[in-house]
Amino acid sequence: MGRKQVERISLGQRMKAGREKMGMSIEDLALETGYLPEVLNGVEEDRTVPPVSLVLQLSRVLKLNVDELEAEQQAQATRRRSKSHKKRVDSYAYTPLSKPGPDKHLRGYLVTVDALTEHKGVEYHHEGEEFVYVLKGGITIQIGDNVSKLSKGESIHFNSVLHHKLSNPNRETAELLVVVYVP
């Protein structure tokens, strides 16, 4: 007996279908999410693995199921990482620590930020709150115009609607526990 193949709809395909269903152009979606059209095109064409904040924004704007989007995003990231260890979200990788569900509002992630890296692309922002705890190394986090440096054992809690970005100016890879609350 042969295996029955299930055709998967990629995150990019779902994003495009949702965008078109709502009559939105890439430029319209860029205005709604705060991400550059080039970034959105990369995700839609399955060339770019989006950060968590973009997945949350797509879920909100396009009324897509965030749990299914996150599952597909992780599957895409795993497939890409198996081909090349360098193809990750910008200069970091993340692993979900909590199980998604329709009634779950907290999402926990283990985030690894490469040494000596600057944030690339647009700043993140999404509804809710975010808590970042440094497990190893250190990071610089910019929230709005405020810049904070965090070392091992330090944390920050902020309104994630504010634009924010991470960088690791240190020679050691940073590991973070990131908890995102989505209303």
Secondary structure, DSSP 8 states (H G I E B T S, - for coil): ----------HHHHHHHHHHHTT--HHHHHHHH---HHHHHHHHTTSS---HHHHHHHHHHHT--HHHHHHHHHHHHHHHHHH-TT-SBTTEEEEE-S---TT--EEEEEEEE-TTB---SS-B--SSEEEEEEEESEEEEEETTEEEEEETT-EEEEETTS-EEEEB-SSS-EEEEEEEE--
